[in-house]
Amino acid sequence: MKRIFIIALALLCAVTAYAQNIPQYHDADVEASKEYVEGNAYQKDLLLYVDMLGDTHPYYADSKHRAELDKCAKRLYRECGKIRDVAEFKLLTARLAASLGDGHTAIFYWTSLDRIFPVRVAIDNNRSAIVDASSVELGDLLGREVVKINGKPLSYILKQAREIVSADNDVNFENLVEDYLMISEFWSMLGMSDEVLSLEFADGSHADVAAINKSDLKITQLQNDLSGRVTAPRRVLFDYTIYEEEGICYLQFNQFADRVTHPKNPNLPRFDEFVRDMMADIEAKGVKTLVVDLQYNSGGNSSLGNVLLSYLMPYAELKQYSADVRISELMQTYYPYYKEFTYDGKPLELGRVYSAPMFDHNRGVDVTAGVMQDSTNHVLNFDKERIFKGDVVFIQSKESFSSASLLLTTARDNGVGYIIGEPSGGRPSHYGDILYCTLPNTGTIATVSHKHFIRPNRALVNEKYLTPNIFVPLNNPDKDLVWECILDFFGPNKSKRVVTTSATNDDSYLWDTIYRPVMN
């Protein structure tokens, strides 16, 4: 479950962390045009934003798609002539970003996160209920189905939000909106009251919830006590427990981050060393089932997923994702070394999309040769004798996104294990690898993808969700249903368990430093 207090803080921290280093976007040809010179600040930034989007995002490498964007830009340019403030401009450009169906390409439209509502409304297939509250006074709202907010049907509110929220699919959209509905400013963007939520419930009753200052939000919340659950969230990057009597190893994998990906945090564990030791423990204790819980995973560096997969099937036989990379000036601002890359002996062309293995520097590389263990590389397993031979079970939630989705989809397309839980919030084949820029005339922060990640099974490239083999709701208030399901299918469901817990270092104090939400 989410913690009600973290979203506003995390979003603000993300902006604070990146804002000082985000480059301004400029283009000499655009800025020399008559439309730019004669336009207002919003029209100027609209032209720059369209140019950046068209030159950077892989979708617009297609000439037809780029022509549609340029046609749309003419209409938006006229609309920008009537805009009164930056908030309106952000909404206009947010609609353009959201139309791509890419959760990584977005406009950061918040100007203040100081006012929030102390309840969270969970949304599932256009139905909603209050699931979190921050005070005893609001406790009687828990579990009640909401049908109208501020006099508007929930379906109307979600339709309005869908136009401005960038998301990979409907599941991803609902997850994001659950958080955004807590933020007072979001209701202003929807053209509604931002100080009071007037809630109407399915039973005909009503309640008003006033906005409060973020500083007054209590960390404790009214939710079910998860402490007794095997799958309760742990404030660590990754951790495992072996249940010897059931023959199950439970790995909670919460973040694709470690000392290799964050070399400035030398106290973090290395994931390759962690997995090596876990697999040795599994073999010593005769574990028959490995459970990989990704329901709390917020993404990160996908190389950690390859480390785990190298122990689940022979790595040389693993069918991998392919990545198409669009070359642009903004992309080379972040990755200047691409200027040295070549294709057929020629420099890479701006605007063109390349498959990553096509670069000359990648050709002929033998991945099975392994790498030396140092501070910049993970060590993969190439010993077939060390491949885990038991059952593998992945737990997937609606929030499974980005690198978590990459790992789950790669496993699915290679026939590795089973997935139980909920449909994924991430699209299996998706855009990603975020670049940031600031539009100079309004200060608007924008994010854009410059890669397209394509799943190994190309026959399913248009699939919007990764569907679990066994559907299990993960937010059941009474039972740890997913663990009960695992015991039913993969082990004797005994009441007394012998537990061996790994001696992973406590890295909880680093959790909020590593955690970074999608900037939307």
N, C-alpha and C positions, 0 to 999 in steps of 0.2 A: 504493500500500500504506500501511497505517497504521503509525505509529511506536508501538512497544510501550510506550514510556515516557510518552506524552503524556496518555493517558486519565485516569489517576488525578489527575495534576496539573491537567489542564484542568477536571475536575469540581470539584475542591476550589477552584480559582480562581473558578469560576462562582458557587459558594455564597458565597465570601468577598466577591466583587464586589457581590452583590445583597443579602446578608443584612441589612446595616444599614439598607437602604432599603425592605425588604419590610414592608408594613403588616399589622397584626394584623386579623383578621376578627372583627367583632362584629355582632350583630343584636339589637336591643332586645326584639323579640317572642320570639325564641328564648330569650334569657337570662332572660326573665320567666316562662317556662313551668315547670310543676311538674317535668317530666322533667329539665330543666336544673338547677334548684335542688337537686333531690334526687340527682342523678347524681354519679358519680365524675368525675375529670378526663378520662378517656377517653370516657365517655358524653357529657360536656359538649361536647368537641371533635368527637365524631361528629355531634351535632346541628348544630353550627355548620358542619361540613364539608358535610353533606348540604344544608343551607340555601344555602350558597355555591354548590355545584355546581348545585343545582336552579334558583337564581335567575340564574346566569351563563352556563352552557353552552347553546348553541343547541339541542342535542338535547332538552333538558328544557323548551323552550318549548312543546312538544306536551303537552297536558294528560294524555294517556294515559301518556306516558313519565314525566311528573312523578308521576303516581299510582303507577306501578311503583316509582319511586325512594323515595317516602314509605313504601310497603309494605315495601320492602327495609330501610329505615332502622329500622323497628320490630324486625326480627330482629337487625340489627347492634347496636342499642342493648342488647339483652339479652346479646349476645356480649361487648360492651365491659364488662359488669358482671363478667366473669370474667377480664379481661385483667390480666396481672401487671406488664407494663412497656411503655415507649414503643415498643420494637421490635415487639411484638405488635400494638400499635395501628397502627403504620405499615403493617404487612403487611395488616391488615384493610382499611384505607382504600385501600391500593395495589390490592387486588383489585377494589374498586369502581371506581377510576379506570381500570384496565386493561380492564374490561368494555365501555368505550365504544369501543374500537378507535381511539383518538385519541392519537397519539404526543406531542401537546403537553399533554395533561391527565394529570398524574401526581403522585405523592407522592415527595418527595425523602427516601429512607429511609436514606441513609448517615449514620452517626454518626462513623465514622472511616475514613479512606482510607490509613492508615499502613502497613497490611499488604497485600501483593499477591503474586501468583504470577508468576514471571518467564517465563511462556510464554503464548502466545496460541493458542487453538484456533479454527480457522476452521470455520464451520458452513454447510453447503449442503444443503438438502433433507434434514435430519435425519441427514446424514453429516458427519463432522468429521475434521480432521487438524491436527497441530501445524504452524503456519506461521511463527511467530516465537519466538525464544528470545534471552535476554539474555547468555548466557555460552557459552564454548566447551564447557564440560562438558555442556551440554544440546543441543549441536549434533546428536548422533546421533538426536534425537527428531524432527527436522524431516521433514515429509512423511509421517509415520506416522499411519495411520487409528486414531482412538480409538473404541472401542466401549463401554467402561464407565469411569466415574469414581467412585471411592470405593465400588465394588461395585454401583453402580446403572447400568442401561443408559442410554445417551444419550437415548433417547426419553422415559424417565421424567423425567430431569432437565429436559429442554426443556418437558415438559408442566407440571411444577411451576413453572418460570420463567414460562411463558406466562400463568399466572394473576395474576402480580404486575407484569409488565413492560408498560408502556403503549407501544403501537406501532400504526402505521397499517396495516400488513399483515405477512405472514409474512417478507418480505424485510427489512423494517425491524426486526422482532423479532430475526431472526438476527444482524443487524449489531450491535444493542445487546447481545445476550447474549454475543457474542464478547468484548466489552469487560468486561462484568460478571463473567464467569467468571474474570477476572484478579484481581478484588477479593476479598480474604479474607472480608470481612463478608457478601458475597453468599451464600457457602456456608453461613454461619450461618443466614441467612434461609431457606435451603432445608432446614434441619435436618440439615446434614451437617458433617463436619470442616472447620474453617477454617484449619488449619495445615499440612495435607499433602494433596496431590492424588495419590491412588493411581490411576494410569492403566493401563488394560488395552487393548492394541492388537489389531487384527484378526489379526495373525499369532500371537497367543497370548502374546506377551511382556508384561512389566510394567515400570513405572517409577514411582518416587515423586518428586514435586516439592514441596519445602518452600516455605512462604511466607517472604518476606523483607521487611525494612523498605523502604518506598518510597525512602528516602534512599540505599539501597544498590543500587537498580536502575541498571544501566549504560545510558547513552544509546545506545551502539552496540549493534546487534542483529545476529543471524545471519539475514540474508535476502539475496535475490538483489541483485546490484549493478544498479541501474536507471539509473546515470549515463549510459550510452550510448544510452538510449532517447529517442526524440523526445518520447514522452508521459510521461517521468519527472517526478515532482512538483517544482514550483518554489516556493520560499518567497516568493512574491509574491501580491498580490491578483489581478492579471491581467497577462498578458504575451503577446506574439505573436512569431512567427518566420515569415518568408516563405521558402519553398523555391522559388526562381525557376524552376529547371529542370522541376520538377513542376507549377508553376503553382498551388501550394497555400499558403495562409496558415493557420498553426496558432495558434489563440488558446487559451491555458490560462486559464480563468476560475475562480478558486479561491474567491472570496468576493464576495458582493453588498454591498460596502462601499467607500466612497471618501471624499473630503474633504467631499462634500455630506452624506452620511449620518453622518459623524463630524467635525463642524466643529471639535472640540477638538484634532484632529490635522491641523494645517495643512500638514504635510509629505506627506500622502497625495495621490496623483494624483486628478484628477477623471475619472470613467469616461466622461462624455460627450465630454470633450476627447480622451481616449485613443481612443475608437471613431472619432471624427471623423478623427484623424490616421491611424489604422490603415486606414480606408477610402480615404483619399487615397493612402496607400502601396500598397494593393491595386490601385487604378486605375492608378497610375503604372507598376506592374510587371506589369500584365496578368494578375493572378491569376484563375484560373478556378474555384477551389474554396476555400471558407472552412470550416475545421474548428473547431468550438467544443467544447472539452474541459471537461466539467462533472463528471468523475469524482471530483475531489477537493473539489468545492464543498460547503461546510458551511452555505450559506444566507445570510441577511441581509435587506437591504431590496430588495424585488422591483422597485422603480422602475428599478434598473439594467438589468433584463431588458427593460423597455420601451424604453430607449435603444437597445439592440442591435436589437430587433425593428423599430424605426422605420427602420433601414437595410436591412432584409431584405424588407419589403413596405410599400406605402403605409399609413401609420399610420391614416388615416381609414377604411381598409377592414378594419383588423384587428379580428377578433372577440375580445373580451376576456373574461377571467374576470368573474364577478359575485361580489359579496361580501354575504352577509347578516350583519348586525351585531345582536347581542343587547344591549340596554341594561340595565345593572344598576348598583347602587351601587358595587360593586367596580370595574366598568369605568369609571365616572365618576371614581373616585379617581385612576385613571391618565390618563384623558382628560377633564378637567373641562370643556373647551370644548364637549363634547357637550351640556352643560346648556343651552347657548345655541341648539342646533340645533332646528329645528321641522319638522313634517310637516303640510301643509295648515294652516299658521299656528298649530299647537298644539304645546306642548312634547312631547318624546319620552316615551313611557310606559315605566316600569320593567318589565322582564320581557318586553317585546315585541321581536320580531325585525323589523328593517327592511332593505330592500335599500338599499345605500349611495347609489345615484343618486336615491333617492326623497326624500332630505332637501331641504328647500327651498333651502338654500345651494348645492346641486349642480345644480339645474335650470337649463337654458338655457346651461350652460357650453360654450363651443366649444373642444374640446381641440386642434383644428387651428390655433388662433390662435398657439400656442406660448407661451413664457414668456421673460421677460428673463433673461439669464444673470446669476445672482448666487450668493451663498453657500448659498442654501436650495433651489434648484431645479435639476433637470437640464434640459438643452436637448435636445429631440427633433428628429429630422430630418423635415421636411415637404416636402422637395424630391424629387419623384418621379425626377428625373434622377440623383439620387445613390443610388438603390436598387441594391443589389448584384444583378447579373443572372446570376451563376454558380451553381454547386451549393453548398448548405449542408449540412454534416454535423455532427450533434451526437453527442458521446460521452457516454453515460449509464452510470452504475454503480449497483450495489445501494445505494450510499449517497446517491444523488440524492434530495434531500428538500427540503421547504419551498420557498424561492424558486427553487431549481434545478428543482424539479418543476413549479413554475408556468411557468417559461420554456419548458421542454421540452414541456409539455402545450399551451401556447398555440401554439407552433410547429406541433405535430402537428395540432391542430384547425383551423389556418389553412392547412394544406398547405405549410408552409415547411420545406423540407429533409428530411433522412433522419436517423433515430436508429440508431446502432449501439452495441453493448455489451451490457449486462445489463438485466433487468427493474428497474424503479425501486423504491427503498425507500420513496418517498412515494406516497401515494394521490393520483391526479390531482384528484379533488374531495375536499377535506379540511377539517377544522377547524383553526383556528390563531389567531395573534395572542395570544401568551401573556400572562396576568396572573398575578401572584404574590401569595400571602398566607401569613400565619403563623397557625396555630391557637393561641390564647393560653394554653391550659391545659397543652399538651404541647410547645409550641415546634415542632410539625411544620410544615415548609414544603410548600406545595401549589402546583401550577401548574394553570391552567385556560384553555381556549380560550373566546373570546367571539365569534369569527367563523366563518362557514362559507364557504369559497371554492369556487365552483361553476364547473367547466370550461366553455369556450365551447360545446362539443358536448354539449348536455344529454342526448342520446340515450345517451351513454356515462357518465353521471354516477355509476353504481354500479361502474364498473371499478376494481378494486383496485390494478392495476399499470399502468404505461405500458410496453408491450412494444416492444422495439426492432425496427426493420425488418430488421436483420441482427444475430443474436446472436453476440457474440464475448466469450469469457471474458477479463477484464482482469487477472487475477492469474497469468497463465501464467509459470512460472519461467524458461523458456528463451527466449521470443521476445516481441517487441512486436507481438502478433498484431493489435491494433486498427489500428496504423499500417500494417502489411502489407496489411490489408484495405482501408484507405483508398487505398493506392497501386494495389492491384489494380483497384479500382472507379472511381477518379477521377483517376488520373494514371499516366504511364509509370513503371514501377518500375525506376529507374536507380540504379546503385550510387553514382555521383558526383553530389553535390547542391551547387548554389550556394545559399548561405544568407545571408539578410539578417535580422539580428536588430534588433528595436526598441530604442530607447534609453530604455526605461522606467526611472525612478528605482528604485534598490534600496530597497524598503520592507520587507525581510525582518525588520528589527528591530522592526517594528510588528505582525508576524504574530500573535504570541502574545497581544498586547494586544487585537487585534480578534477573534481566534478565541473563539467561545463555543459549547459543545456544548448539546444539548437537556438541560434539567435533569430528569433522571429517576433 
